[in-house]
Each structure stands twice: as structure tokens, then as C-alpha cells.
Amino acid sequence: MSFFSLIHEPQKIKAHVDDSFAKAKLETRLSELFVSAKQRQPIIFCIGTDRSTGDALGPLIGTHLSRLKLPQLHVYGTLDDPVHATNLRDTLQIIRESYHEPFIIAVDACLGRLDSIGCITLADGPLKPGAGVHKKLPEVGEAHMTGIVNVGGFMEFIVLQNTRLNLVWKMSENISSLIAHSYLKTYYH
């Protein structure tokens, strides 16, 4: 699949964290994305903060992936060095100055409908971080993954603060595993 077709045929896949069959579709699509950008530096850009349980999904994923030390996969946003609203622009500037045409997959927690809690999405196109809490931040990535950690629509900051850590942890392990497996398939193929 060429980058051109990614732009013109956007895809979005959604899978519940407990649905192995649907997660296999996510992994296949992630592999396709890595293959389509094989000549470019891959970056996983994990957004969030450890100061809010619901918003810690990104830094947890970044930490899991960093510990795996996957060859030539660059990870931004960990528990030690999170990427959040106050440093997002600066981190994007560092990436622009450090890499020539990197392929960025952005990852973040999000709020959604009650029946979507626990779902992982993978979509073509940039992520709009902060949209769920009404912040205007730069769009990030050529593709993005989200984990729907709680219900949205009312008092979003409080909802994120009161999200169950168990769900966030489980989703972070699953998303990290999906990214690692699909990347390794591509890297060693």
C-alpha cells in the first residue's frame, strides 16, 4: 500500500481490549502502516500525563515500548518524560529538527460513549490531542491510536481523574504489544 492510498482511503478500526479477533485486525493494519513507511524513521508519539489516571495511557504505552528497546523505533512520551499539553509543541519541534520525514503514529487516551469504553481505535490521519477536554493543540501523526478509557461529554477533567487504573493498565499492555508485534514483523521481514 502506498502513502498516497493512505491519504485517499482513510481507515478506522475499532476493537475491544478483550476481543482477540478484532485486535488481530488492528495488528494487521499496523503492520501495513509500518510497511508503507519502511524507508522512513518510525516514531510512536505517546501523549498524556501521569498526573491523571485516565490520561496516563500514553505515557504507560511509551514506557512499555521504551523498555523493549525495539531497533530503530523511536518513542516519545513516557512516565519519566511525558509529552502533554505544555510541551507538545516543543517536542514536535525537536522531532522536526532531528528526523527527515519521520513516520509518526500518535497514541493517546480518549473519552467516548459508554459502550465504547475499553475499545482501542486505529485510524489514518492525525490525532487531535486535547479535543476531549477542549484544548487547542497541534495535530500529530499520519496515523493514530486511541484507547477509550471512560465516558465523555460531561466534566471531562474529573472523569479522567476518576478512571480506573486497571483498565488503563490493561489497555496500555495491549496497545504496546500490538505496536511491538506489528513493528517486529515489519522490521524483520
MITOR-393383 format. One record per residue (C-alpha): x, y, z; residue in one letter. Coordinates in nm, 4 decimals. Each point is the difference from the previous one (the first is absolute). Layout:
# residues N
X | Y | Z | A;
...
***
This chain:
# residues 189
0.0000 | 0.0000 | 0.0000 | M;
0.1395 | 0.3387 | -0.0893 | S;
-0.0074 | 0.3131 | 0.2109 | F;
-0.2184 | 0.1545 | -0.2707 | F;
-0.2722 | -0.2599 | 0.0539 | S;
0.0103 | 0.0606 | 0.3764 | L;
-0.0951 | 0.3608 | -0.0595 | I;
-0.2867 | -0.0769 | -0.2341 | H;
-0.1452 | -0.3079 | 0.1674 | E;
0.0002 | 0.0738 | 0.3724 | P;
-0.0672 | -0.2957 | 0.2229 | Q;
-0.1138 | -0.0267 | 0.3580 | K;
-0.0018 | -0.3247 | 0.1947 | I;
-0.1438 | -0.0459 | 0.3468 | K;
0.0511 | -0.2995 | 0.2282 | A;
-0.0858 | -0.0696 | 0.3612 | H;
0.3012 | -0.0759 | 0.2174 | V;
-0.1395 | -0.3501 | 0.0720 | D;
-0.0814 | -0.0882 | -0.3646 | D;
0.2968 | -0.1978 | -0.1370 | S;
-0.1433 | -0.0313 | -0.3518 | F;
-0.0558 | 0.3758 | -0.0328 | A;
0.3435 | 0.0759 | 0.1491 | K;
0.1531 | -0.2213 | -0.2708 | A;
-0.1533 | 0.2370 | -0.2574 | K;
0.1631 | 0.2923 | 0.1802 | L;
0.3361 | -0.1768 | -0.0095 | E;
-0.0352 | -0.0747 | -0.3711 | T;
-0.0841 | 0.3624 | -0.0763 | R;
0.2909 | 0.1245 | 0.2132 | L;
0.2327 | -0.2316 | -0.1946 | S;
-0.1319 | 0.1455 | -0.3256 | E;
0.0712 | 0.3508 | 0.1271 | L;
0.3559 | -0.0904 | 0.0998 | F;
0.0583 | -0.1652 | -0.3399 | V;
-0.1364 | 0.3057 | -0.1850 | S;
0.2540 | 0.2197 | 0.1781 | A;
0.2906 | -0.2422 | 0.0160 | K;
0.2545 | 0.2468 | -0.1419 | Q;
-0.0866 | 0.2633 | 0.2628 | R;
0.0883 | 0.0253 | 0.3697 | Q;
-0.2931 | -0.1404 | 0.2026 | P;
-0.1030 | 0.1971 | 0.3078 | I;
-0.2606 | -0.0957 | 0.2568 | I;
-0.1182 | 0.3265 | 0.1546 | F;
-0.1737 | -0.0743 | 0.3309 | C;
-0.1987 | 0.2891 | 0.1433 | I;
-0.1227 | 0.0410 | 0.3571 | G;
0.1001 | 0.0553 | 0.3587 | T;
0.0483 | -0.2199 | 0.3034 | D;
-0.1810 | 0.2614 | 0.2116 | R;
-0.3368 | -0.1306 | -0.1162 | S;
-0.0868 | -0.3697 | 0.0017 | T;
-0.1995 | 0.0126 | -0.3232 | G;
0.2554 | 0.2132 | -0.1789 | D;
0.2921 | -0.2263 | 0.0995 | A;
-0.0703 | -0.2441 | -0.2857 | L;
0.2468 | 0.1642 | -0.2392 | G;
0.2921 | 0.0213 | 0.2447 | P;
-0.0590 | -0.3596 | 0.1116 | L;
0.0114 | -0.1189 | -0.3621 | I;
0.3132 | 0.2051 | -0.0618 | G;
0.1641 | -0.1501 | 0.3074 | T;
-0.0883 | -0.3580 | -0.1007 | H;
0.1364 | 0.0559 | -0.3521 | L;
0.3158 | 0.1763 | 0.1200 | S;
0.0829 | -0.2927 | 0.2257 | R;
-0.0211 | -0.2381 | -0.2959 | L;
0.2770 | 0.1948 | -0.1779 | K;
-0.1362 | -0.0816 | -0.3441 | L;
0.2645 | 0.0644 | -0.2675 | P;
-0.0379 | 0.3350 | -0.1793 | Q;
-0.3427 | 0.0703 | 0.1512 | L;
-0.0006 | 0.3399 | 0.1664 | H;
-0.2393 | 0.0566 | 0.2903 | V;
-0.0998 | 0.3369 | 0.1422 | Y;
-0.2153 | 0.0339 | 0.3107 | G;
0.0764 | -0.2221 | 0.2989 | T;
-0.0704 | 0.0120 | 0.3725 | L;
0.3489 | 0.1466 | 0.0517 | D;
-0.0328 | 0.2505 | -0.2838 | D;
-0.3672 | 0.0503 | -0.0918 | P;
-0.1264 | 0.1971 | -0.2994 | V;
-0.3009 | 0.2087 | 0.1018 | H;
-0.1735 | 0.3304 | -0.0745 | A;
0.2797 | 0.2200 | 0.1330 | T;
0.2887 | -0.1621 | -0.1916 | N;
-0.1722 | -0.1475 | -0.3070 | L;
0.1034 | 0.2781 | -0.2388 | R;
0.3618 | -0.0047 | 0.1235 | D;
0.0196 | -0.3786 | -0.0372 | T;
-0.1374 | 0.0189 | -0.3548 | L;
0.2633 | 0.2652 | -0.0793 | Q;
0.2753 | -0.2294 | 0.1323 | I;
-0.1290 | -0.2789 | -0.2243 | I;
-0.0108 | 0.2317 | -0.3046 | R;
0.3606 | 0.1033 | 0.0649 | E;
0.1229 | -0.3552 | 0.0705 | S;
-0.1604 | -0.2114 | -0.2747 | Y;
-0.0541 | 0.0354 | -0.3718 | H;
-0.3635 | -0.0845 | -0.0827 | E;
-0.0681 | -0.2319 | 0.2946 | P;
-0.3037 | -0.2255 | 0.0035 | F;
-0.1903 | 0.0864 | 0.3173 | I;
-0.2720 | -0.2071 | 0.1610 | I;
-0.1586 | 0.2024 | 0.2803 | A;
-0.1491 | -0.1773 | 0.3022 | V;
-0.2308 | 0.1492 | 0.2626 | D;
-0.2834 | -0.0745 | 0.2374 | A;
-0.3424 | 0.1273 | -0.0894 | C;
-0.3507 | 0.0167 | 0.1363 | L;
-0.2933 | -0.1492 | -0.1875 | G;
-0.3400 | -0.1586 | 0.0258 | R;
-0.0753 | -0.2356 | 0.2869 | L;
-0.0156 | -0.3034 | -0.2297 | D;
0.3449 | 0.0848 | -0.1439 | S;
0.1931 | 0.0056 | 0.3278 | I;
0.2856 | -0.2485 | -0.0272 | G;
0.0257 | 0.0315 | -0.3767 | C;
0.3174 | 0.0707 | -0.1939 | I;
-0.0212 | 0.1904 | -0.3271 | T;
0.2499 | 0.0297 | -0.2822 | L;
-0.0644 | 0.2612 | -0.2660 | A;
0.1790 | 0.1602 | -0.2899 | D;
0.0728 | 0.3690 | 0.0329 | G;
0.1123 | 0.2207 | 0.2840 | P;
-0.1085 | -0.0128 | 0.3623 | L;
-0.1622 | 0.3100 | 0.1461 | K;
0.1362 | -0.0068 | 0.3555 | P;
-0.1919 | 0.1796 | 0.2697 | G;
-0.3238 | 0.0097 | -0.2000 | A;
-0.1868 | -0.1960 | 0.2691 | G;
0.0891 | 0.2605 | 0.2619 | V;
-0.0478 | 0.2998 | -0.2323 | H;
0.3680 | 0.0883 | -0.0525 | K;
0.1371 | 0.1323 | -0.3285 | K;
0.3230 | -0.1885 | -0.0704 | L;
0.1831 | -0.0855 | -0.3228 | P;
-0.1106 | -0.3089 | -0.1876 | E;
0.2523 | -0.2848 | 0.0124 | V;
0.0787 | -0.2986 | -0.2200 | G;
-0.0860 | -0.1629 | -0.3271 | E;
-0.1906 | -0.2648 | 0.1925 | A;
-0.1203 | -0.0187 | 0.3568 | H;
-0.1146 | -0.2404 | 0.2670 | M;
-0.2308 | 0.0798 | 0.2879 | T;
-0.1160 | -0.1888 | 0.3031 | G;
-0.3495 | 0.0907 | 0.1140 | I;
0.0484 | 0.0065 | 0.3754 | V;
-0.3264 | 0.1519 | 0.1236 | N;
-0.3223 | 0.1732 | -0.0998 | V;
0.0147 | 0.3496 | -0.1465 | G;
-0.2313 | 0.2952 | -0.0241 | G;
-0.0098 | 0.1333 | 0.3543 | F;
0.2690 | 0.1218 | 0.2413 | M;
0.2767 | -0.1593 | -0.2037 | E;
0.2878 | 0.0921 | 0.2352 | F;
-0.1731 | -0.1628 | 0.2969 | I;
-0.0911 | -0.3050 | -0.2062 | V;
0.3652 | -0.0453 | -0.1051 | L;
0.1125 | 0.0391 | 0.3625 | Q;
-0.2453 | -0.2698 | 0.1101 | N;
0.0715 | -0.2589 | -0.2677 | T;
0.0878 | -0.3475 | 0.1246 | R;
0.3734 | -0.0686 | -0.0138 | L;
-0.0681 | -0.3684 | -0.0688 | N;
-0.1597 | 0.0800 | -0.3363 | L;
0.2707 | 0.2509 | -0.0949 | V;
0.2748 | -0.2484 | 0.0918 | W;
-0.1657 | -0.2846 | -0.1928 | K;
-0.0441 | 0.2206 | -0.3060 | M;
0.3606 | 0.1237 | 0.0194 | S;
0.1314 | -0.3570 | 0.0026 | E;
-0.2217 | -0.0975 | -0.2937 | N;
0.0795 | 0.3039 | -0.2143 | I;
0.3740 | -0.0304 | 0.0714 | S;
-0.0118 | -0.3652 | -0.0979 | S;
-0.1898 | 0.0767 | -0.3221 | L;
0.2518 | 0.2659 | -0.0990 | I;
0.3025 | -0.2159 | 0.0892 | A;
-0.1223 | -0.3112 | -0.1819 | H;
-0.0996 | 0.1847 | -0.3157 | S;
0.3245 | 0.1990 | -0.0017 | Y;
0.2166 | -0.3093 | 0.0471 | L;
-0.1842 | -0.1802 | -0.2815 | K;
0.0856 | 0.2885 | -0.2286 | T;
0.3529 | 0.0560 | 0.1250 | Y;
0.1067 | -0.3634 | -0.0338 | Y;
-0.1941 | -0.0667 | -0.3198 | H;
***
